Amino acid sequence: MQPAVEFRGISKHFGAVKANTDVSFAIAKGSIHGLVGENGAGKSTLMSILYGYYRADGGEILLDGQARQIRTSQEAIAMGIGMVHQHFMLVENMTVLDNVMLGSEGGFQLKPKRAAVEAQLREICTRYRLDVDPLAVIHDLSVGAQQRVEILKQIYRSANILILDEPTAVLTAQETASLFEILRLFKEQGKTIILITHKLQEILDITDTVTVMRGGRVIGAVPTASTTKEDLANMMVGRQIINNLPRGAYNPGAPVLHVHDLQLQDDQGVKLLADIGFTLRAGEIVAIAGVSGNGQSELMEILSGMRLPSSGQVEFQGKALPFAGRSDADGLPRTMRELGIAHIPEDRLRDGVVKNFSVMHNTILGYQDQLKGRWGLFDFKAIAARCAALMKDFDVRPDNHDLRIGLLSGGNQQKVVIAREVLAQPALMLVGQPTRGVDIGTIESIHRQLLALRDAGVAILLVSVELEEVRALADRILVMCGGRITGELKIEEFDTTRIGLLMGGMHKS
C-alpha cells in the first residue's frame, strides 16, 4: 500500500540553526506512527512543514504517492491534514460549536448553518465516542474535554492525517486512556495518526512504528513491537539514561515553610482549598501528588504570591508571609522573590516566559532590579555573559541568547526557566510540573538539578502528576483531592494503589 505521507530529503534552517537536515522516512496509511526525540530534535518543525506553517528549504513531501506543495495551513487542511497542538487553539469564552465553525462560517446567515453543523458534530461525537456537548463553553470544560474538541475540529474538517503534538502532557491517566481509545477508533476508520510524545511507554502502548530524531536528523525507524523504552531512549540522546540518580542521605534541617489551616474560596463561594496544613524543612523535597485540578495549582499560586488566600497562616523562615491587609496580590510575587522564594510555574508559556523576548531577557525576568549597576542601568555585556554561562551549564539549545525564546522547543524553554530560578539561590523552591512535555534526557537533567538543590539545603515543594517523578524525587509525599490533603506518606511507604485511593478521596485512617 502506498504510504500516506513520505518525507524525502527535507531540510529547514532558521539562520544558523539547522532544525531539519535531509529528513527522509515514510508513514504507512491507516497506522499510528510515533515520532520521538530530544527537545529541539526537529520533530515539531517537521510537522509544522507538513501542516503548512513553515516551508522547507529543500526536499519534498508526498501524500498518497504524489509530490505536493503545502504552502499554508489552509492548503494542508484542504488536503486532509489536521493538527492538534500541545497548547490548544481554542477561544475559551466561545462554545464548542463556535470554535469548530470559526473561520468557516460561510456567510452572514449563521443560524441555518449553526443548526446543520451542530447536528453534524453530534453525529461525529457519537461515532467517535468523543463525549463533547457542542453547546458547552470551552472554559467550562476539562483539559481532556478541550482536547477532544480539538480532535472534533479536525474530524469535522475531514482530516485523514492527524498530527498530535504532546497530546497527553496535561492529561490524567484516565483521560489518556480515553484518548487512546479514540485514536484506535480513528485508525480503524482507515485514518493515519502521527504522534509526537516524550512518554516512551505511550509509544509502546499505542503506535505501530516509531521514528527517532536527533539533532534535526533521522536516527532510525523501527517497528514498535521490536523495540524497548531503553533502546528508544539511547537512540534519542546517544547515551544511556540513568533512572536512579544518586542523592544524599535524608537529613532535613530547620523548618522553612509552615502552612496552617489555609483556605481559599472563589468569587462564587466555592471552596478551592480547605484546611491545608503542612511543614517543609530545609534539605527535603515534599511532593504533592494528585489528579490535576484538585487544588495543587491554587496552593502554588498562593505560596508564590500570585493570589491571596481567603484565610489561614503561612510562615516562611519563622515570619508570616505578607498576606494580611491586602485587597489584591499586586506586587506580591516580587516580594516573595525578594524573601528568597523561587517559583517554577506549571505553565511556562503563561507564567514563566515572555515568548517575544529574547532568551537573554527571559533569564533576568523577575530579578532584573538585582542586576542593575551604577545609576540604575543594566550592564548588558555582563548580562549576556551570564546568560551564555547559564545556557552552557543547563544545555539550552540552540546556543544563541539573542534568539526569541518562543522559537525554542518547550523543553529548552523549561531549562531557561529552571536555570533562572536556580541562579537566584532561593531558600524555598516551588516547582510545578517541572518535566511536563520534555524529553527523557532533559528529565534526567532537571531531576539532577532539583536533587542538587535539595542536597545543598534548599527546601523544595514539588507538584507533579507523574507518580514515577514523585518516586524519583520526593522524601515525603502529600496527596491532595478536592482541595484537601487526604494523606501523607514517607517515600519508603510509596505504593501506587494506596496513593491512587488517596487521590480518589479516600482519607488516611
ABEGO torsion letter per residue (X at the ends): XBBABBBBGBBBBBEABBABBGBBBBBBBGBBBBBBEBBGAGAAAAAAAAAGABBBABEBBBBGGBBBBBABAAAAAAAGBBBBBABBBBBAABBAAAAAABGAAGEABAAAAAAAAAAAAAAAAAAAGAGBBAABBAAABBAAAAAAAAAAAAAAAGBABBBBBGAAAABBAAAAAAAAAAAAAAAAAGBBBBBBBABAAAAAAABABBBBBBGGBBAEBBBAAABBAAAAAAAAAGBBBBABBBBBBBBBBBBABBBBGBBBBBAAGBBABBGBBBBBBBGBBBBBBEBBGAGAAAAAAAAAGABBBABEBBBBGGBBBBABGBABABGAAAAAAAAGBBBBBABAAAAABBAABBAAAAAABGAAAAABBBGGBBBAAAAAAAAAAAAAAAGBOBBBAABBAAABBAAAAAAAAAAAAAAAGBABBBBBGAABGBBAAAAAAAAAAAAAAAAAGBBBBBBBABAAAAAAABABBBBBBGGBBABBBBAAABBAAAAAAAAAGBBBX
